[in-house]
Amino acid sequence: MEEKKRCLTGHDADDFGLIGLIIILAIIGIIIFLIVMFVSVLAMVGAGFGGFFSIRNYIKAFKKNVIDSNRAPA
């Protein structure tokens, strides 16, 4: 019976309690934050690659359709 008695002053060092819940929620929040940041970085990199290839294709098409097609035949 002595082992099951609890201190009435609110000392709860033996159980997980509210602090454990806060720690778990903080860890989950940090993991979600890191996932969101990783996905946003991937989106920015993808937009950079897409922009690069679209500009490159535009320059190639402009050269083929405007510059090369208007040259005087040799």
PyMOL commands that place a pseudoatom at each C-alpha (Angstrom):
pseudoatom trace, name=CA, resn=MET, resi=1, chain=A, elem=C, hetatm=0, pos=[0.000, 0.000, 0.000]
pseudoatom trace, name=CA, resn=GLU, resi=2, chain=A, elem=C, hetatm=0, pos=[2.870, 2.383, 0.707]
pseudoatom trace, name=CA, resn=GLU, resi=3, chain=A, elem=C, hetatm=0, pos=[4.071, 2.163, -2.915]
pseudoatom trace, name=CA, resn=LYS, resi=4, chain=A, elem=C, hetatm=0, pos=[0.761, 3.353, -4.375]
pseudoatom trace, name=CA, resn=LYS, resi=5, chain=A, elem=C, hetatm=0, pos=[0.452, 6.473, -2.233]
pseudoatom trace, name=CA, resn=ARG, resi=6, chain=A, elem=C, hetatm=0, pos=[1.010, 9.693, -4.131]
pseudoatom trace, name=CA, resn=CYS, resi=7, chain=A, elem=C, hetatm=0, pos=[2.284, 12.969, -2.873]
pseudoatom trace, name=CA, resn=LEU, resi=8, chain=A, elem=C, hetatm=0, pos=[-0.551, 15.466, -2.554]
pseudoatom trace, name=CA, resn=THR, resi=9, chain=A, elem=C, hetatm=0, pos=[1.602, 18.479, -3.408]
pseudoatom trace, name=CA, resn=GLY, resi=10, chain=A, elem=C, hetatm=0, pos=[1.409, 17.825, -7.135]
pseudoatom trace, name=CA, resn=HIS, resi=11, chain=A, elem=C, hetatm=0, pos=[4.869, 16.341, -7.622]
pseudoatom trace, name=CA, resn=ASP, resi=12, chain=A, elem=C, hetatm=0, pos=[4.522, 14.040, -10.598]
pseudoatom trace, name=CA, resn=ALA, resi=13, chain=A, elem=C, hetatm=0, pos=[8.090, 13.062, -11.450]
pseudoatom trace, name=CA, resn=ASP, resi=14, chain=A, elem=C, hetatm=0, pos=[7.129, 9.389, -11.747]
pseudoatom trace, name=CA, resn=ASP, resi=15, chain=A, elem=C, hetatm=0, pos=[4.615, 9.703, -14.598]
pseudoatom trace, name=CA, resn=PHE, resi=16, chain=A, elem=C, hetatm=0, pos=[4.893, 11.130, -18.098]
pseudoatom trace, name=CA, resn=GLY, resi=17, chain=A, elem=C, hetatm=0, pos=[2.210, 13.777, -17.684]
pseudoatom trace, name=CA, resn=LEU, resi=18, chain=A, elem=C, hetatm=0, pos=[1.772, 17.085, -19.417]
pseudoatom trace, name=CA, resn=ILE, resi=19, chain=A, elem=C, hetatm=0, pos=[5.469, 17.660, -20.073]
pseudoatom trace, name=CA, resn=GLY, resi=20, chain=A, elem=C, hetatm=0, pos=[5.682, 14.424, -22.032]
pseudoatom trace, name=CA, resn=LEU, resi=21, chain=A, elem=C, hetatm=0, pos=[2.672, 15.410, -24.102]
pseudoatom trace, name=CA, resn=ILE, resi=22, chain=A, elem=C, hetatm=0, pos=[4.213, 18.798, -24.855]
pseudoatom trace, name=CA, resn=ILE, resi=23, chain=A, elem=C, hetatm=0, pos=[7.485, 17.146, -25.886]
pseudoatom trace, name=CA, resn=ILE, resi=24, chain=A, elem=C, hetatm=0, pos=[5.683, 14.720, -28.218]
pseudoatom trace, name=CA, resn=LEU, resi=25, chain=A, elem=C, hetatm=0, pos=[3.659, 17.547, -29.798]
pseudoatom trace, name=CA, resn=ALA, resi=26, chain=A, elem=C, hetatm=0, pos=[6.832, 19.625, -30.245]
pseudoatom trace, name=CA, resn=ILE, resi=27, chain=A, elem=C, hetatm=0, pos=[8.606, 16.726, -31.959]
pseudoatom trace, name=CA, resn=ILE, resi=28, chain=A, elem=C, hetatm=0, pos=[5.612, 16.146, -34.251]
pseudoatom trace, name=CA, resn=GLY, resi=29, chain=A, elem=C, hetatm=0, pos=[5.491, 19.869, -35.046]
pseudoatom trace, name=CA, resn=ILE, resi=30, chain=A, elem=C, hetatm=0, pos=[9.193, 19.935, -35.891]
pseudoatom trace, name=CA, resn=ILE, resi=31, chain=A, elem=C, hetatm=0, pos=[8.819, 16.904, -38.164]
pseudoatom trace, name=CA, resn=ILE, resi=32, chain=A, elem=C, hetatm=0, pos=[5.869, 18.498, -39.981]
pseudoatom trace, name=CA, resn=PHE, resi=33, chain=A, elem=C, hetatm=0, pos=[7.832, 21.753, -40.323]
pseudoatom trace, name=CA, resn=LEU, resi=34, chain=A, elem=C, hetatm=0, pos=[10.819, 19.936, -41.830]
pseudoatom trace, name=CA, resn=ILE, resi=35, chain=A, elem=C, hetatm=0, pos=[8.603, 18.048, -44.293]
pseudoatom trace, name=CA, resn=VAL, resi=36, chain=A, elem=C, hetatm=0, pos=[6.897, 21.267, -45.415]
pseudoatom trace, name=CA, resn=MET, resi=37, chain=A, elem=C, hetatm=0, pos=[10.261, 23.021, -45.829]
pseudoatom trace, name=CA, resn=PHE, resi=38, chain=A, elem=C, hetatm=0, pos=[11.656, 20.089, -47.842]
pseudoatom trace, name=CA, resn=VAL, resi=39, chain=A, elem=C, hetatm=0, pos=[8.636, 20.057, -50.147]
pseudoatom trace, name=CA, resn=SER, resi=40, chain=A, elem=C, hetatm=0, pos=[8.819, 23.825, -50.652]
pseudoatom trace, name=CA, resn=VAL, resi=41, chain=A, elem=C, hetatm=0, pos=[12.530, 23.614, -51.517]
pseudoatom trace, name=CA, resn=LEU, resi=42, chain=A, elem=C, hetatm=0, pos=[11.737, 20.860, -54.026]
pseudoatom trace, name=CA, resn=ALA, resi=43, chain=A, elem=C, hetatm=0, pos=[9.031, 23.051, -55.553]
pseudoatom trace, name=CA, resn=MET, resi=44, chain=A, elem=C, hetatm=0, pos=[11.448, 25.979, -55.895]
pseudoatom trace, name=CA, resn=VAL, resi=45, chain=A, elem=C, hetatm=0, pos=[14.091, 23.759, -57.500]
pseudoatom trace, name=CA, resn=GLY, resi=46, chain=A, elem=C, hetatm=0, pos=[11.474, 22.335, -59.859]
pseudoatom trace, name=CA, resn=ALA, resi=47, chain=A, elem=C, hetatm=0, pos=[10.320, 25.816, -60.820]
pseudoatom trace, name=CA, resn=GLY, resi=48, chain=A, elem=C, hetatm=0, pos=[13.933, 26.809, -61.474]
pseudoatom trace, name=CA, resn=PHE, resi=49, chain=A, elem=C, hetatm=0, pos=[14.494, 23.819, -63.748]
pseudoatom trace, name=CA, resn=GLY, resi=50, chain=A, elem=C, hetatm=0, pos=[11.196, 24.410, -65.516]
pseudoatom trace, name=CA, resn=GLY, resi=51, chain=A, elem=C, hetatm=0, pos=[11.989, 28.071, -66.074]
pseudoatom trace, name=CA, resn=PHE, resi=52, chain=A, elem=C, hetatm=0, pos=[15.448, 27.253, -67.385]
pseudoatom trace, name=CA, resn=PHE, resi=53, chain=A, elem=C, hetatm=0, pos=[14.169, 24.696, -69.902]
pseudoatom trace, name=CA, resn=SER, resi=54, chain=A, elem=C, hetatm=0, pos=[11.291, 26.887, -71.047]
pseudoatom trace, name=CA, resn=ILE, resi=55, chain=A, elem=C, hetatm=0, pos=[13.613, 29.838, -71.721]
pseudoatom trace, name=CA, resn=ARG, resi=56, chain=A, elem=C, hetatm=0, pos=[16.088, 27.551, -73.474]
pseudoatom trace, name=CA, resn=ASN, resi=57, chain=A, elem=C, hetatm=0, pos=[13.344, 26.103, -75.697]
pseudoatom trace, name=CA, resn=TYR, resi=58, chain=A, elem=C, hetatm=0, pos=[12.019, 29.589, -76.454]
pseudoatom trace, name=CA, resn=ILE, resi=59, chain=A, elem=C, hetatm=0, pos=[15.477, 30.740, -77.595]
pseudoatom trace, name=CA, resn=LYS, resi=60, chain=A, elem=C, hetatm=0, pos=[15.925, 27.626, -79.756]
pseudoatom trace, name=CA, resn=ALA, resi=61, chain=A, elem=C, hetatm=0, pos=[12.503, 28.066, -81.357]
pseudoatom trace, name=CA, resn=PHE, resi=62, chain=A, elem=C, hetatm=0, pos=[13.126, 31.782, -81.930]
pseudoatom trace, name=CA, resn=LYS, resi=63, chain=A, elem=C, hetatm=0, pos=[16.436, 31.018, -83.621]
pseudoatom trace, name=CA, resn=LYS, resi=64, chain=A, elem=C, hetatm=0, pos=[14.913, 28.309, -85.818]
pseudoatom trace, name=CA, resn=ASN, resi=65, chain=A, elem=C, hetatm=0, pos=[11.731, 30.172, -86.783]
pseudoatom trace, name=CA, resn=VAL, resi=66, chain=A, elem=C, hetatm=0, pos=[12.972, 33.772, -87.054]
pseudoatom trace, name=CA, resn=ILE, resi=67, chain=A, elem=C, hetatm=0, pos=[16.710, 33.891, -87.565]
pseudoatom trace, name=CA, resn=ASP, resi=68, chain=A, elem=C, hetatm=0, pos=[17.346, 30.729, -89.602]
pseudoatom trace, name=CA, resn=SER, resi=69, chain=A, elem=C, hetatm=0, pos=[14.207, 31.033, -91.727]
pseudoatom trace, name=CA, resn=ASN, resi=70, chain=A, elem=C, hetatm=0, pos=[15.062, 34.610, -92.810]
pseudoatom trace, name=CA, resn=ARG, resi=71, chain=A, elem=C, hetatm=0, pos=[18.582, 33.924, -93.995]
pseudoatom trace, name=CA, resn=ALA, resi=72, chain=A, elem=C, hetatm=0, pos=[19.248, 34.359, -97.663]
pseudoatom trace, name=CA, resn=PRO, resi=73, chain=A, elem=C, hetatm=0, pos=[19.673, 31.055, -99.463]
pseudoatom trace, name=CA, resn=ALA, resi=74, chain=A, elem=C, hetatm=0, pos=[23.247, 30.412, -100.423]
for i in range(1, 74): cmd.bond("trace and resi %d" % i, "trace and resi %d" % (i + 1))
show_as sticks, trace
zoom trace
